[in-house]
């Protein structure tokens, strides 16, 4: 049997995607409670994700959605990592900027524990990709489109997408227009 490089890239990328999802699940939790949800997107669903991102770019005028959609299109798979909108019922935590979880929820804010756990999970996942020398990039634009498409359970409120690529040069650099603008520098 002879295995082509395209077959190798696909199988290696999918194995690493599985390992990334596992790393996100087992990542340490600040809250001690699991609010992390993952999914791996390939094939026709990846095409739907790309198309949704392009539509969002056109609708909002934000070129970064269109630019990032190109990266999704060229990727082997996309790992989605999100967190639920769970609150922990603490009366005097204050870490979110509100006195209590009740006040945080009433304001429509996110619990600092769930968002922190999401960051830890994403860091764990991308470290797996780095350990296997798989090119990747964390993208909020992918996560937003995935949530709009319902790719994660309904209770997921924040999500990042991590497209994976195996090529001689990373597709995630020299990407052209659509950079996020630093609003503080324009004030």
N, C-alpha and C positions, 0 to 999 in steps of 0.2 A: 504494500500500500504506500502511496505517495500522497502526502498532505500538502496542499498549496498554502501559500502565505495568507491568502484571503480566508481560508478555513481556519488557520491558526489564529489570525487576528480576531475573528468572530468568537471562536470558542474561548480564547484567553480573556477577551473582553467580558463575556457573559459569566465566566467563572469569577472574575474579579468583582463584577457587579453583585453577584451573590454574596461574596465575602464582605463587600462594603455594607450591604443591607444587614448582615449578621453583626458587623462591628457597630453599626448605628444602634441596633437593638441592645447589645451588651455594653454600650458605653456607660460610664458612671452617670448617675442621676443626682442632681443637687437635692431634689425633693424626695428621693427614694421611691418614687412612684413612676410607673412607665406611662408616659404620654407620647412616646415616639411611634410613628407609623411610617412604614417604608413601602415602596413599590419599585419595580424595574419595568421600564417601558421600552419596547422594541417593535419592529415591524410596522403594521398599519396604525397601531396606536401612537407610535413615534411620529408617523406622518401626520396624524391628527393633531398632535402636540405642536409640531412645526407649523402647521397651517393656522392653528389658533394663535400662535405667537405672531405670525405675520399679520393676521387680522387685527390683533391688539395693537401692533405697531402702526398700522394704517389708521385705526380708530383714534388712537391717542396722539399720533404724530411723534411718538418716541421711537427713534431709530434703533435704539438698543434692542427692542423686541425683534425687529427684522434681522438685525445683525446676529443676535443669539439664535434665531430660528435657523440660520445658515449653519451654525455649529451643531445644532440638534440634527439637522439633515445629514451632516457628514459623520455623525457619531455612530458607534456600534450599538450603544444602549444609553439610556438615561436612568440614573438612580434618583428616585424621589425620596426625600426625607422631610417629614412634617411633624408637627406637634399638635395635640388636641388643645382645646380652649378650656381646659380644666382649671378650676380655682380650688384652693386648699382649705378654705374656711378659717383662715387665721385672723384674729381680731386686731393684732398689733404688729404685724410684720413690717409694713411700710416700705419694703424693698422696691415695690413698683411705683412708689411715689404717692400712694394713697394709704390712708390709715389702716384700712381693712380690706379683705377680699371682697366684701359686700360693696364697698365704695369703688374698688377697681372694676368689678363687674358692671356696676351701674354706669360707670363712665365709658364702658366699652373698651377698656384697656386690656392688655395681656398680662398674665401672671409672669413675673420675672423668673420663677422656677421653670416653667414650661419652655420659655424662650431660651433660657440658659441651657437647659437640657438639649434643646434642638441644636444649639451651637456646639455643644460637646459631641453630640452624635454626628454632626456633619464633619467635625474635625477628626473623629475616629474613622469615619468612612473614607475621607480623602487621604488619610495616612495609609490606609490599606492600598489604595490606588498608587500612591507614591512608592510604597514598598515594592510594588510589582511593576513599577516604571510605566504605568498606564497614564497617558495624558488626560487631564480632567480640568474642569473649572466649575466652581460653585456659582450658580446663577439664580437670582431671585426671580427673574423674568420667566424662567422655565417653571418655577414653583407656582407663580401666579396663574399661568396658563393651565397648569395641571389641576389646580384647585377649581378653576372655572369649568374644566372638562369633567370634574368629578372623579379623577383618577385615584383619589384617596378617600377614606371614609368621611362622611358628612361632618363629623366632629373635629376634623383637622382645620385649624385656623391659620397656621403659618406653614410655609413649605419652601424648600429650596430644591432645585434640580441640579444634578451633576452629570453632564454628558461625558461619555468616555470615548477616547479615540486612540488608535494605535497607528502611527505613521512616522515617516522619517523626520517630519517637522511638526511640532504641535500646531493644531488648527486653532488653538485658543489664544494665539498671539498674533500681532499684526492684523487685527480684525477690522480695521476701518472705522467708519463713523458710528456715532451712537453712544459715545462715552457718557457716563453719568457726570453731570455738572455739579461742582461744589458750590452750593447756594450761598455759603458763607463768604466765598470770595467775590460774589457779585453784589453783596450788600454794601 
